[in-house]
Amino acid sequence: MEAPRAVLKPVVELKPAPEPKPEPAKPGIRIADRSSVAPEKPEPIAADKPSLQRVDPKALFYQLMNALYDVILVLDDQGHVIDCNVRAESVFGYSSDDVWNMPIEKIVHGMNTRMIGLLRRNLANKQHILIDARCFRSNGTSFLAEVGVSTIQLTRSECVVFAIRNVEKRKNSSEELRKLRATLEVVPYPAFACNLHGEFEVLNPPVLAMLGMTDEMEAHKKHFSELLPDLVECFQAAVRGETVSEKRQMTRSDGSAYTMELRLRPLRTGQEINGVAGTILFS
């Protein structure tokens, strides 16, 4: 008998198993322990703190005085000037050395010792007093001024402070306007002045009659276009700088005819037009 033959089986190659991929770690949620006390914040050291430079109160006082538009004069008990701001030199022509120990009466007319005492008594129940006065410059010229009077505590004594403002131009403008109004009151025909928008700023009684009004303050809310709606183009020409003279034939309610003449001229401050003046004549 033959010996059995060996049967050869194919060799199966074994591959290593793939390593598992690591799963991304989920962010953990930390639960605060409410029973624990929050740590105290560390105190900032000197290097962390902003360095603030202390301002000398006296220097701050003078900076404030010199920044004001008004002239500031500080008086002692006798009414003599013991301090001032730089504005005093530009307005009065006095330096701080010139004005030292000067009687205030030399600057503010009539402000003698008696008046200073009266102001002090009145200031006992008030913070400020405002008075009109005439003030004199170092060259002898003068101007109208508003003087605000108050007190300030310096060292051991209470000093009177004068804040002086030149109001000459404003007073003169008010006076000129008053004279203009008085002149218009006696003019028998309508006369007026408007701003560039046509609003009445000055008008006389005949204009009020044309508007059918009696209250001048209410009439200031009216426009030229409400007085003469057909002549608005004439007003616009005056706003452009033209002098206007326009005649129109009109008819009264009774059927009679008459002529109306409108005269307009621009109002200027220097080269700038800031209004229109006008009159209305009937014939």
PyRosetta script that sets phi, psi and omega in degrees:
from pyrosetta import init, pose_from_sequence

init()
pose = pose_from_sequence("MEAPRAVLKPVVELKPAPEPKPEPAKPGIRIADRSSVAPEKPEPIAADKPSLQRVDPKALFYQLMNALYDVILVLDDQGHVIDCNVRAESVFGYSSDDVWNMPIEKIVHGMNTRMIGLLRRNLANKQHILIDARCFRSNGTSFLAEVGVSTIQLTRSECVVFAIRNVEKRKNSSEELRKLRATLEVVPYPAFACNLHGEFEVLNPPVLAMLGMTDEMEAHKKHFSELLPDLVECFQAAVRGETVSEKRQMTRSDGSAYTMELRLRPLRTGQEINGVAGTILFS")
pose.set_psi(1, 143.0)
pose.set_omega(1, 178.4)
pose.set_phi(2, -83.4)
pose.set_psi(2, 147.7)
pose.set_omega(2, 179.1)
pose.set_phi(3, -74.2)
pose.set_psi(3, 141.1)
pose.set_omega(3, -178.4)
pose.set_phi(4, -62.7)
pose.set_psi(4, 139.9)
pose.set_omega(4, 178.8)
pose.set_phi(5, -79.9)
pose.set_psi(5, 145.3)
pose.set_omega(5, 178.6)
pose.set_phi(6, -78.0)
pose.set_psi(6, 133.3)
pose.set_omega(6, 178.9)
pose.set_phi(7, -93.9)
pose.set_psi(7, 122.1)
pose.set_omega(7, -178.5)
pose.set_phi(8, -91.7)
pose.set_psi(8, 122.0)
pose.set_omega(8, 179.0)
pose.set_phi(9, -94.5)
pose.set_psi(9, 141.2)
pose.set_omega(9, 178.9)
pose.set_phi(10, -63.7)
pose.set_psi(10, 139.0)
pose.set_omega(10, -179.0)
pose.set_phi(11, -82.7)
pose.set_psi(11, 123.8)
pose.set_omega(11, 180.0)
pose.set_phi(12, -88.7)
pose.set_psi(12, 122.4)
pose.set_omega(12, -178.7)
pose.set_phi(13, -79.9)
pose.set_psi(13, 124.5)
pose.set_omega(13, -178.6)
pose.set_phi(14, -93.2)
pose.set_psi(14, 124.5)
pose.set_omega(14, 178.0)
pose.set_phi(15, -98.8)
pose.set_psi(15, 141.9)
pose.set_omega(15, 179.4)
pose.set_phi(16, -66.7)
pose.set_psi(16, 141.7)
pose.set_omega(16, 179.8)
pose.set_phi(17, -65.1)
pose.set_psi(17, 140.3)
pose.set_omega(17, 179.8)
pose.set_phi(18, -65.3)
pose.set_psi(18, 140.6)
pose.set_omega(18, 178.8)
pose.set_phi(19, -70.9)
pose.set_psi(19, 138.4)
pose.set_omega(19, -179.3)
pose.set_phi(20, -66.8)
pose.set_psi(20, 138.4)
pose.set_omega(20, 178.6)
pose.set_phi(21, -72.5)
pose.set_psi(21, 135.2)
pose.set_omega(21, 180.0)
pose.set_phi(22, -70.2)
pose.set_psi(22, 131.3)
pose.set_omega(22, 177.0)
pose.set_phi(23, -74.7)
pose.set_psi(23, 140.0)
pose.set_omega(23, 179.0)
pose.set_phi(24, -62.0)
pose.set_psi(24, 134.4)
pose.set_omega(24, -177.1)
pose.set_phi(25, -70.7)
pose.set_psi(25, 131.7)
pose.set_omega(25, 177.1)
pose.set_phi(26, -77.8)
pose.set_psi(26, 140.1)
pose.set_omega(26, 179.6)
pose.set_phi(27, -62.8)
pose.set_psi(27, 132.3)
pose.set_omega(27, -179.7)
pose.set_phi(28, -78.0)
pose.set_psi(28, 146.5)
pose.set_omega(28, 179.4)
pose.set_phi(29, -103.8)
pose.set_psi(29, 118.1)
pose.set_omega(29, -178.7)
pose.set_phi(30, -95.0)
pose.set_psi(30, 126.8)
pose.set_omega(30, 179.8)
pose.set_phi(31, -95.4)
pose.set_psi(31, 124.5)
pose.set_omega(31, -178.3)
pose.set_phi(32, -67.3)
pose.set_psi(32, 140.6)
pose.set_omega(32, 176.9)
pose.set_phi(33, -88.0)
pose.set_psi(33, 102.6)
pose.set_omega(33, -176.2)
pose.set_phi(34, -70.2)
pose.set_psi(34, -16.8)
pose.set_omega(34, -179.5)
pose.set_phi(35, -77.7)
pose.set_psi(35, -17.8)
pose.set_omega(35, -178.6)
pose.set_phi(36, -84.6)
pose.set_psi(36, 151.5)
pose.set_omega(36, -179.4)
pose.set_phi(37, -93.6)
pose.set_psi(37, 133.0)
pose.set_omega(37, -179.8)
pose.set_phi(38, -62.2)
pose.set_psi(38, 139.5)
pose.set_omega(38, -179.1)
pose.set_phi(39, -67.7)
pose.set_psi(39, 144.1)
pose.set_omega(39, 179.5)
pose.set_phi(40, -69.9)
pose.set_psi(40, 141.1)
pose.set_omega(40, 177.9)
pose.set_phi(41, -70.3)
pose.set_psi(41, 138.1)
pose.set_omega(41, -179.9)
pose.set_phi(42, -68.8)
pose.set_psi(42, 142.4)
pose.set_omega(42, 177.6)
pose.set_phi(43, -66.3)
pose.set_psi(43, 132.6)
pose.set_omega(43, 178.8)
pose.set_phi(44, -65.4)
pose.set_psi(44, 138.0)
pose.set_omega(44, 178.0)
pose.set_phi(45, -80.4)
pose.set_psi(45, 169.6)
pose.set_omega(45, -173.9)
pose.set_phi(46, -58.1)
pose.set_psi(46, -33.0)
pose.set_omega(46, -177.8)
pose.set_phi(47, -69.3)
pose.set_psi(47, -25.3)
pose.set_omega(47, -179.3)
pose.set_phi(48, -81.1)
pose.set_psi(48, -22.9)
pose.set_omega(48, -176.6)
pose.set_phi(49, -80.0)
pose.set_psi(49, 136.7)
pose.set_omega(49, 177.0)
pose.set_phi(50, -66.6)
pose.set_psi(50, 138.0)
pose.set_omega(50, -178.9)
pose.set_phi(51, -84.6)
pose.set_psi(51, 115.0)
pose.set_omega(51, 178.9)
pose.set_phi(52, -105.2)
pose.set_psi(52, 123.6)
pose.set_omega(52, -179.1)
pose.set_phi(53, -83.8)
pose.set_psi(53, 126.0)
pose.set_omega(53, -179.9)
pose.set_phi(54, -72.0)
pose.set_psi(54, 133.4)
pose.set_omega(54, -178.9)
pose.set_phi(55, -93.0)
pose.set_psi(55, 133.7)
pose.set_omega(55, 177.3)
pose.set_phi(56, -65.5)
pose.set_psi(56, 122.0)
pose.set_omega(56, -178.9)
pose.set_phi(57, -55.6)
pose.set_psi(57, -35.5)
pose.set_omega(57, 179.8)
pose.set_phi(58, -67.2)
pose.set_psi(58, -42.1)
pose.set_omega(58, 178.2)
pose.set_phi(59, -65.3)
pose.set_psi(59, -39.0)
pose.set_omega(59, 178.4)
pose.set_phi(60, -64.3)
pose.set_psi(60, -38.3)
pose.set_omega(60, 178.3)
pose.set_phi(61, -60.8)
pose.set_psi(61, -45.4)
pose.set_omega(61, -178.7)
pose.set_phi(62, -72.4)
pose.set_psi(62, -33.2)
pose.set_omega(62, 175.6)
pose.set_phi(63, -62.0)
pose.set_psi(63, -41.9)
pose.set_omega(63, 178.9)
pose.set_phi(64, -66.2)
pose.set_psi(64, -46.0)
pose.set_omega(64, 179.3)
pose.set_phi(65, -59.1)
pose.set_psi(65, -44.6)
pose.set_omega(65, -176.2)
pose.set_phi(66, -75.4)
pose.set_psi(66, -13.5)
pose.set_omega(66, 177.9)
pose.set_phi(67, -86.7)
pose.set_psi(67, -10.0)
pose.set_omega(67, -177.3)
pose.set_phi(68, -80.7)
pose.set_psi(68, 147.7)
pose.set_omega(68, 178.4)
pose.set_phi(69, -75.7)
pose.set_psi(69, -35.5)
pose.set_omega(69, -178.7)
pose.set_phi(70, -73.0)
pose.set_psi(70, 155.3)
pose.set_omega(70, 170.9)
pose.set_phi(71, -76.2)
pose.set_psi(71, 129.2)
pose.set_omega(71, 179.4)
pose.set_phi(72, -111.6)
pose.set_psi(72, 122.1)
pose.set_omega(72, 176.8)
pose.set_phi(73, -122.1)
pose.set_psi(73, 128.2)
pose.set_omega(73, 178.2)
pose.set_phi(74, -104.8)
pose.set_psi(74, 128.6)
pose.set_omega(74, -174.6)
pose.set_phi(75, -113.4)
pose.set_psi(75, 150.2)
pose.set_omega(75, 173.9)
pose.set_phi(76, -88.6)
pose.set_psi(76, -171.1)
pose.set_omega(76, -176.9)
pose.set_phi(77, -63.6)
pose.set_psi(77, -26.3)
pose.set_omega(77, -178.0)
pose.set_phi(78, -91.1)
pose.set_psi(78, 2.9)
pose.set_omega(78, -179.8)
pose.set_phi(79, 81.1)
pose.set_psi(79, 22.9)
pose.set_omega(79, 177.4)
pose.set_phi(80, -100.8)
pose.set_psi(80, 144.7)
pose.set_omega(80, -178.3)
pose.set_phi(81, -75.2)
pose.set_psi(81, 126.2)
pose.set_omega(81, 178.7)
pose.set_phi(82, -115.6)
pose.set_psi(82, -7.5)
pose.set_omega(82, 177.4)
pose.set_phi(83, -165.0)
pose.set_psi(83, 158.8)
pose.set_omega(83, 179.3)
pose.set_phi(84, -159.3)
pose.set_psi(84, 168.7)
pose.set_omega(84, 174.7)
pose.set_phi(85, -100.4)
pose.set_psi(85, 174.5)
pose.set_omega(85, -176.0)
pose.set_phi(86, -66.7)
pose.set_psi(86, -20.4)
pose.set_omega(86, -179.7)
pose.set_phi(87, -64.0)
pose.set_psi(87, -23.7)
pose.set_omega(87, -179.1)
pose.set_phi(88, -61.6)
pose.set_psi(88, -34.5)
pose.set_omega(88, -177.9)
pose.set_phi(89, -73.2)
pose.set_psi(89, -40.5)
pose.set_omega(89, -178.6)
pose.set_phi(90, -72.2)
pose.set_psi(90, -29.0)
pose.set_omega(90, -178.2)
pose.set_phi(91, -90.3)
pose.set_psi(91, -45.9)
pose.set_omega(91, -174.5)
pose.set_phi(92, -103.0)
pose.set_psi(92, -17.6)
pose.set_omega(92, -177.0)
pose.set_phi(93, 83.7)
pose.set_psi(93, 11.6)
pose.set_omega(93, 179.4)
pose.set_phi(94, -105.0)
pose.set_psi(94, 131.7)
pose.set_omega(94, 171.5)
pose.set_phi(95, -80.6)
pose.set_psi(95, 171.7)
pose.set_omega(95, 179.4)
pose.set_phi(96, -62.6)
pose.set_psi(96, -32.5)
pose.set_omega(96, 177.6)
pose.set_phi(97, -72.1)
pose.set_psi(97, -38.6)
pose.set_omega(97, 179.8)
pose.set_phi(98, -63.4)
pose.set_psi(98, -39.7)
pose.set_omega(98, -172.0)
pose.set_phi(99, -84.7)
pose.set_psi(99, -11.2)
pose.set_omega(99, -177.6)
pose.set_phi(100, -61.0)
pose.set_psi(100, 128.2)
pose.set_omega(100, 177.6)
pose.set_phi(101, 65.0)
pose.set_psi(101, 17.7)
pose.set_omega(101, 178.7)
pose.set_phi(102, -81.6)
pose.set_psi(102, 134.4)
pose.set_omega(102, 175.6)
pose.set_phi(103, -61.9)
pose.set_psi(103, 134.1)
pose.set_omega(103, -177.7)
pose.set_phi(104, -62.7)
pose.set_psi(104, -22.9)
pose.set_omega(104, 179.4)
pose.set_phi(105, -63.4)
pose.set_psi(105, -24.6)
pose.set_omega(105, 178.3)
pose.set_phi(106, -71.9)
pose.set_psi(106, -21.1)
pose.set_omega(106, -179.4)
pose.set_phi(107, -102.5)
pose.set_psi(107, -47.5)
pose.set_omega(107, -179.3)
pose.set_phi(108, -107.2)
pose.set_psi(108, 113.9)
pose.set_omega(108, -174.7)
pose.set_phi(109, -60.7)
pose.set_psi(109, 132.1)
pose.set_omega(109, 175.8)
pose.set_phi(110, 80.8)
pose.set_psi(110, 1.9)
pose.set_omega(110, -176.6)
pose.set_phi(111, -88.6)
pose.set_psi(111, 72.0)
pose.set_omega(111, -179.4)
pose.set_phi(112, -88.2)
pose.set_psi(112, -176.3)
pose.set_omega(112, -177.4)
pose.set_phi(113, -60.9)
pose.set_psi(113, -37.8)
pose.set_omega(113, 179.2)
pose.set_phi(114, -62.8)
pose.set_psi(114, -42.9)
pose.set_omega(114, 179.6)
pose.set_phi(115, -67.0)
pose.set_psi(115, -37.2)
pose.set_omega(115, 177.4)
pose.set_phi(116, -61.4)
pose.set_psi(116, -43.8)
pose.set_omega(116, 178.2)
pose.set_phi(117, -62.6)
pose.set_psi(117, -39.9)
pose.set_omega(117, 178.7)
pose.set_phi(118, -64.2)
pose.set_psi(118, -41.4)
pose.set_omega(118, 178.2)
pose.set_phi(119, -64.0)
pose.set_psi(119, -40.5)
pose.set_omega(119, 179.0)
pose.set_phi(120, -60.5)
pose.set_psi(120, -42.3)
pose.set_omega(120, -179.8)
pose.set_phi(121, -66.4)
pose.set_psi(121, -39.5)
pose.set_omega(121, 180.0)
pose.set_phi(122, -70.9)
pose.set_psi(122, -27.2)
pose.set_omega(122, 179.3)
pose.set_phi(123, -77.9)
pose.set_psi(123, -8.1)
pose.set_omega(123, -179.8)
pose.set_phi(124, -61.1)
pose.set_psi(124, -32.6)
pose.set_omega(124, -178.5)
pose.set_phi(125, -111.5)
pose.set_psi(125, 7.0)
pose.set_omega(125, -178.4)
pose.set_phi(126, -135.4)
pose.set_psi(126, 157.3)
pose.set_omega(126, 177.0)
pose.set_phi(127, -88.7)
pose.set_psi(127, -33.4)
pose.set_omega(127, -177.7)
pose.set_phi(128, -142.4)
pose.set_psi(128, 153.3)
pose.set_omega(128, 170.9)
pose.set_phi(129, -131.9)
pose.set_psi(129, 134.6)
pose.set_omega(129, 178.9)
pose.set_phi(130, -112.6)
pose.set_psi(130, 124.0)
pose.set_omega(130, -178.7)
pose.set_phi(131, -128.9)
pose.set_psi(131, 153.7)
pose.set_omega(131, 172.2)
pose.set_phi(132, -94.4)
pose.set_psi(132, 137.5)
pose.set_omega(132, -177.1)
pose.set_phi(133, -151.6)
pose.set_psi(133, 164.0)
pose.set_omega(133, 172.0)
pose.set_phi(134, -107.0)
pose.set_psi(134, 127.8)
pose.set_omega(134, -177.0)
pose.set_phi(135, -113.4)
pose.set_psi(135, 148.7)
pose.set_omega(135, -175.9)
pose.set_phi(136, -114.8)
pose.set_psi(136, 135.6)
pose.set_omega(136, 176.5)
pose.set_phi(137, -84.9)
pose.set_psi(137, 172.4)
pose.set_omega(137, -179.5)
pose.set_phi(138, -66.6)
pose.set_psi(138, -25.0)
pose.set_omega(138, -179.8)
pose.set_phi(139, -88.5)
pose.set_psi(139, 5.3)
pose.set_omega(139, 177.1)
pose.set_phi(140, 94.6)
pose.set_psi(140, -13.4)
pose.set_omega(140, 177.1)
pose.set_phi(141, -75.3)
pose.set_psi(141, 161.6)
pose.set_omega(141, -175.9)
pose.set_phi(142, -135.5)
pose.set_psi(142, 167.9)
pose.set_omega(142, 177.1)
pose.set_phi(143, -154.3)
pose.set_psi(143, 157.2)
pose.set_omega(143, 175.2)
pose.set_phi(144, -78.6)
pose.set_psi(144, 140.1)
pose.set_omega(144, -175.4)
pose.set_phi(145, -141.1)
pose.set_psi(145, 153.7)
pose.set_omega(145, 166.4)
pose.set_phi(146, -100.6)
pose.set_psi(146, 129.7)
pose.set_omega(146, -176.8)
pose.set_phi(147, -118.6)
pose.set_psi(147, 116.4)
pose.set_omega(147, 174.1)
pose.set_phi(148, -91.3)
pose.set_psi(148, 124.7)
pose.set_omega(148, -176.4)
pose.set_phi(149, -112.2)
pose.set_psi(149, 131.9)
pose.set_omega(149, 177.4)
pose.set_phi(150, -149.7)
pose.set_psi(150, -178.5)
pose.set_omega(150, 178.8)
pose.set_phi(151, -124.9)
pose.set_psi(151, 155.7)
pose.set_omega(151, 178.2)
pose.set_phi(152, -143.2)
pose.set_psi(152, 143.5)
pose.set_omega(152, -179.6)
pose.set_phi(153, -91.3)
pose.set_psi(153, 110.3)
pose.set_omega(153, 176.9)
pose.set_phi(154, -119.4)
pose.set_psi(154, 127.2)
pose.set_omega(154, -176.5)
pose.set_phi(155, 50.5)
pose.set_psi(155, -119.9)
pose.set_omega(155, -174.8)
pose.set_phi(156, -97.9)
pose.set_psi(156, -12.0)
pose.set_omega(156, -174.7)
pose.set_phi(157, -116.9)
pose.set_psi(157, 159.8)
pose.set_omega(157, 177.1)
pose.set_phi(158, -97.7)
pose.set_psi(158, 122.5)
pose.set_omega(158, -176.3)
pose.set_phi(159, -104.8)
pose.set_psi(159, 151.6)
pose.set_omega(159, 175.6)
pose.set_phi(160, -90.5)
pose.set_psi(160, 136.6)
pose.set_omega(160, -179.3)
pose.set_phi(161, -116.6)
pose.set_psi(161, 129.9)
pose.set_omega(161, 174.7)
pose.set_phi(162, -107.7)
pose.set_psi(162, 125.5)
pose.set_omega(162, 172.4)
pose.set_phi(163, -110.2)
pose.set_psi(163, 111.7)
pose.set_omega(163, -170.1)
pose.set_phi(164, -110.4)
pose.set_psi(164, 130.4)
pose.set_omega(164, 178.6)
pose.set_phi(165, -129.4)
pose.set_psi(165, 131.4)
pose.set_omega(165, 177.9)
pose.set_phi(166, -74.5)
pose.set_psi(166, 119.1)
pose.set_omega(166, 180.0)
pose.set_phi(167, -120.1)
pose.set_psi(167, 23.8)
pose.set_omega(167, -176.8)
pose.set_phi(168, -59.3)
pose.set_psi(168, -48.6)
pose.set_omega(168, -177.8)
pose.set_phi(169, -63.2)
pose.set_psi(169, -41.8)
pose.set_omega(169, -179.3)
pose.set_phi(170, -66.1)
pose.set_psi(170, -41.1)
pose.set_omega(170, 178.6)
pose.set_phi(171, -64.8)
pose.set_psi(171, -41.6)
pose.set_omega(171, 179.6)
pose.set_phi(172, -64.9)
pose.set_psi(172, -40.0)
pose.set_omega(172, 178.8)
pose.set_phi(173, -63.6)
pose.set_psi(173, -41.2)
pose.set_omega(173, 178.5)
pose.set_phi(174, -64.1)
pose.set_psi(174, -38.8)
pose.set_omega(174, 179.7)
pose.set_phi(175, -68.1)
pose.set_psi(175, -40.4)
pose.set_omega(175, 177.7)
pose.set_phi(176, -63.9)
pose.set_psi(176, -39.8)
pose.set_omega(176, 178.6)
pose.set_phi(177, -65.9)
pose.set_psi(177, -38.8)
pose.set_omega(177, 178.2)
pose.set_phi(178, -63.4)
pose.set_psi(178, -41.8)
pose.set_omega(178, 178.5)
pose.set_phi(179, -65.6)
pose.set_psi(179, -39.5)
pose.set_omega(179, 178.6)
pose.set_phi(180, -62.5)
pose.set_psi(180, -43.2)
pose.set_omega(180, 178.9)
pose.set_phi(181, -63.8)
pose.set_psi(181, -40.6)
pose.set_omega(181, 179.2)
pose.set_phi(182, -64.0)
pose.set_psi(182, -37.1)
pose.set_omega(182, 178.6)
pose.set_phi(183, -66.7)
pose.set_psi(183, -43.2)
pose.set_omega(183, -179.0)
pose.set_phi(184, -65.1)
pose.set_psi(184, -28.8)
pose.set_omega(184, -178.4)
pose.set_phi(185, -61.4)
pose.set_psi(185, -30.5)
pose.set_omega(185, -176.0)
pose.set_phi(186, -98.1)
pose.set_psi(186, -3.2)
pose.set_omega(186, 177.5)
pose.set_phi(187, -74.7)
pose.set_psi(187, 126.4)
pose.set_omega(187, -173.8)
pose.set_phi(188, -77.9)
pose.set_psi(188, -12.9)
pose.set_omega(188, -179.0)
pose.set_phi(189, -112.1)
pose.set_psi(189, 161.6)
pose.set_omega(189, -177.8)
pose.set_phi(190, -61.9)
pose.set_psi(190, 130.8)
pose.set_omega(190, 177.0)
pose.set_phi(191, -141.8)
pose.set_psi(191, 143.0)
pose.set_omega(191, -172.6)
pose.set_phi(192, -158.5)
pose.set_psi(192, 168.1)
pose.set_omega(192, 171.3)
pose.set_phi(193, -139.4)
pose.set_psi(193, 134.9)
pose.set_omega(193, -178.6)
pose.set_phi(194, -122.1)
pose.set_psi(194, 158.6)
pose.set_omega(194, 169.9)
pose.set_phi(195, -81.7)
pose.set_psi(195, -178.5)
pose.set_omega(195, -174.6)
pose.set_phi(196, -67.7)
pose.set_psi(196, -15.9)
pose.set_omega(196, 177.9)
pose.set_phi(197, -89.7)
pose.set_psi(197, -2.2)
pose.set_omega(197, 179.7)
pose.set_phi(198, 88.8)
pose.set_psi(198, 7.0)
pose.set_omega(198, 178.1)
pose.set_phi(199, -80.4)
pose.set_psi(199, 135.7)
pose.set_omega(199, -178.6)
pose.set_phi(200, -71.5)
pose.set_psi(200, 126.8)
pose.set_omega(200, 175.3)
pose.set_phi(201, -106.7)
pose.set_psi(201, -35.3)
pose.set_omega(201, 176.0)
pose.set_phi(202, -135.6)
pose.set_psi(202, 135.8)
pose.set_omega(202, 177.6)
pose.set_phi(203, -156.7)
pose.set_psi(203, 155.4)
pose.set_omega(203, -177.9)
pose.set_phi(204, -108.3)
pose.set_psi(204, 173.4)
pose.set_omega(204, -176.2)
pose.set_phi(205, -55.1)
pose.set_psi(205, -38.9)
pose.set_omega(205, 177.7)
pose.set_phi(206, -59.7)
pose.set_psi(206, -32.5)
pose.set_omega(206, 175.9)
pose.set_phi(207, -68.8)
pose.set_psi(207, -40.5)
pose.set_omega(207, 176.4)
pose.set_phi(208, -58.7)
pose.set_psi(208, -41.6)
pose.set_omega(208, 179.3)
pose.set_phi(209, -63.6)
pose.set_psi(209, -41.0)
pose.set_omega(209, 178.2)
pose.set_phi(210, -63.9)
pose.set_psi(210, -33.8)
pose.set_omega(210, 178.3)
pose.set_phi(211, -81.2)
pose.set_psi(211, -9.7)
pose.set_omega(211, -177.4)
pose.set_phi(212, 71.0)
pose.set_psi(212, 35.2)
pose.set_omega(212, -176.5)
pose.set_phi(213, -129.0)
pose.set_psi(213, 162.0)
pose.set_omega(213, 176.6)
pose.set_phi(214, -122.2)
pose.set_psi(214, -20.7)
pose.set_omega(214, -177.5)
pose.set_phi(215, -94.1)
pose.set_psi(215, 113.5)
pose.set_omega(215, -178.1)
pose.set_phi(216, -65.4)
pose.set_psi(216, -36.3)
pose.set_omega(216, -179.7)
pose.set_phi(217, -63.9)
pose.set_psi(217, -38.8)
pose.set_omega(217, 177.0)
pose.set_phi(218, -68.6)
pose.set_psi(218, -34.1)
pose.set_omega(218, -179.7)
pose.set_phi(219, -66.3)
pose.set_psi(219, -25.3)
pose.set_omega(219, 178.7)
pose.set_phi(220, -65.8)
pose.set_psi(220, -15.7)
pose.set_omega(220, 177.4)
pose.set_phi(221, -84.7)
pose.set_psi(221, -8.3)
pose.set_omega(221, -178.9)
pose.set_phi(222, -85.9)
pose.set_psi(222, 162.8)
pose.set_omega(222, -179.2)
pose.set_phi(223, -117.9)
pose.set_psi(223, 159.6)
pose.set_omega(223, 176.0)
pose.set_phi(224, -56.0)
pose.set_psi(224, -35.6)
pose.set_omega(224, -178.3)
pose.set_phi(225, -64.5)
pose.set_psi(225, -23.2)
pose.set_omega(225, 177.3)
pose.set_phi(226, -82.6)
pose.set_psi(226, -22.9)
pose.set_omega(226, 177.9)
pose.set_phi(227, -82.8)
pose.set_psi(227, -48.5)
pose.set_omega(227, -178.8)
pose.set_phi(228, -134.9)
pose.set_psi(228, 78.8)
pose.set_omega(228, -175.9)
pose.set_phi(229, -63.2)
pose.set_psi(229, -26.3)
pose.set_omega(229, -178.4)
pose.set_phi(230, -83.2)
pose.set_psi(230, -3.5)
pose.set_omega(230, -176.2)
pose.set_phi(231, -121.7)
pose.set_psi(231, 26.7)
pose.set_omega(231, 179.1)
pose.set_phi(232, -63.0)
pose.set_psi(232, -34.9)
pose.set_omega(232, -179.3)
pose.set_phi(233, -64.1)
pose.set_psi(233, -29.3)
pose.set_omega(233, 176.3)
pose.set_phi(234, -67.4)
pose.set_psi(234, -41.0)
pose.set_omega(234, 177.6)
pose.set_phi(235, -63.0)
pose.set_psi(235, -42.2)
pose.set_omega(235, 179.5)
pose.set_phi(236, -64.1)
pose.set_psi(236, -34.3)
pose.set_omega(236, 176.9)
pose.set_phi(237, -65.1)
pose.set_psi(237, -39.3)
pose.set_omega(237, 177.6)
pose.set_phi(238, -66.2)
pose.set_psi(238, -36.1)
pose.set_omega(238, 176.9)
pose.set_phi(239, -62.8)
pose.set_psi(239, -32.2)
pose.set_omega(239, 178.5)
pose.set_phi(240, -77.8)
pose.set_psi(240, -6.5)
pose.set_omega(240, 177.1)
pose.set_phi(241, 110.3)
pose.set_psi(241, 6.0)
pose.set_omega(241, -178.4)
pose.set_phi(242, -90.1)
pose.set_psi(242, 149.3)
pose.set_omega(242, 170.4)
pose.set_phi(243, -94.6)
pose.set_psi(243, 125.0)
pose.set_omega(243, -169.3)
pose.set_phi(244, -113.7)
pose.set_psi(244, 137.3)
pose.set_omega(244, 169.9)
pose.set_phi(245, -138.0)
pose.set_psi(245, 109.0)
pose.set_omega(245, -174.1)
pose.set_phi(246, -124.5)
pose.set_psi(246, 128.2)
pose.set_omega(246, 177.5)
pose.set_phi(247, -109.4)
pose.set_psi(247, 138.7)
pose.set_omega(247, 177.8)
pose.set_phi(248, -134.1)
pose.set_psi(248, 140.0)
pose.set_omega(248, 174.2)
pose.set_phi(249, -85.6)
pose.set_psi(249, 125.3)
pose.set_omega(249, -175.6)
pose.set_phi(250, -121.7)
pose.set_psi(250, 163.5)
pose.set_omega(250, 179.0)
pose.set_phi(251, -127.5)
pose.set_psi(251, 130.5)
pose.set_omega(251, 178.3)
pose.set_phi(252, -77.5)
pose.set_psi(252, 171.2)
pose.set_omega(252, -179.1)
pose.set_phi(253, -63.8)
pose.set_psi(253, -26.2)
pose.set_omega(253, 179.2)
pose.set_phi(254, -86.1)
pose.set_psi(254, 3.5)
pose.set_omega(254, 177.8)
pose.set_phi(255, 94.2)
pose.set_psi(255, -7.1)
pose.set_omega(255, 179.6)
pose.set_phi(256, -77.4)
pose.set_psi(256, 149.1)
pose.set_omega(256, -177.5)
pose.set_phi(257, -98.4)
pose.set_psi(257, 151.5)
pose.set_omega(257, 175.1)
pose.set_phi(258, -152.5)
pose.set_psi(258, 165.8)
pose.set_omega(258, -180.0)
pose.set_phi(259, -110.0)
pose.set_psi(259, 131.4)
pose.set_omega(259, 175.4)
pose.set_phi(260, -112.1)
pose.set_psi(260, 129.6)
pose.set_omega(260, 178.3)
pose.set_phi(261, -117.5)
pose.set_psi(261, 122.8)
pose.set_omega(261, 178.4)
pose.set_phi(262, -103.4)
pose.set_psi(262, 127.2)
pose.set_omega(262, 176.7)
pose.set_phi(263, -120.0)
pose.set_psi(263, 126.9)
pose.set_omega(263, -179.4)
pose.set_phi(264, -131.1)
pose.set_psi(264, 146.0)
pose.set_omega(264, 174.3)
pose.set_phi(265, -147.2)
pose.set_psi(265, 145.7)
pose.set_omega(265, -179.6)
pose.set_phi(266, -71.9)
pose.set_psi(266, 146.7)
pose.set_omega(266, 173.5)
pose.set_phi(267, -100.0)
pose.set_psi(267, 129.7)
pose.set_omega(267, -174.9)
pose.set_phi(268, -122.6)
pose.set_psi(268, 146.9)
pose.set_omega(268, 165.3)
pose.set_phi(269, -116.7)
pose.set_psi(269, 101.5)
pose.set_omega(269, -170.0)
pose.set_phi(270, 70.1)
pose.set_psi(270, -122.7)
pose.set_omega(270, 178.1)
pose.set_phi(271, -97.1)
pose.set_psi(271, -6.4)
pose.set_omega(271, -175.6)
pose.set_phi(272, -90.7)
pose.set_psi(272, 130.4)
pose.set_omega(272, 176.6)
pose.set_phi(273, -84.7)
pose.set_psi(273, 125.1)
pose.set_omega(273, -178.9)
pose.set_phi(274, -126.6)
pose.set_psi(274, 10.5)
pose.set_omega(274, 178.8)
pose.set_phi(275, 178.0)
pose.set_psi(275, -179.0)
pose.set_omega(275, -179.8)
pose.set_phi(276, -138.1)
pose.set_psi(276, 131.2)
pose.set_omega(276, 174.6)
pose.set_phi(277, -106.9)
pose.set_psi(277, 147.4)
pose.set_omega(277, -178.3)
pose.set_phi(278, -152.9)
pose.set_psi(278, 159.2)
pose.set_omega(278, 173.1)
pose.set_phi(279, -135.9)
pose.set_psi(279, 157.5)
pose.set_omega(279, 178.6)
pose.set_phi(280, -129.3)
pose.set_psi(280, 123.6)
pose.set_omega(280, -179.1)
pose.set_phi(281, -114.0)
pose.set_psi(281, 142.0)
pose.set_omega(281, 178.8)
pose.set_phi(282, -119.2)
pose.set_psi(282, 141.3)
pose.set_omega(282, 176.5)
pose.set_phi(283, -147.5)
pose.dump_pdb("model.pdb")
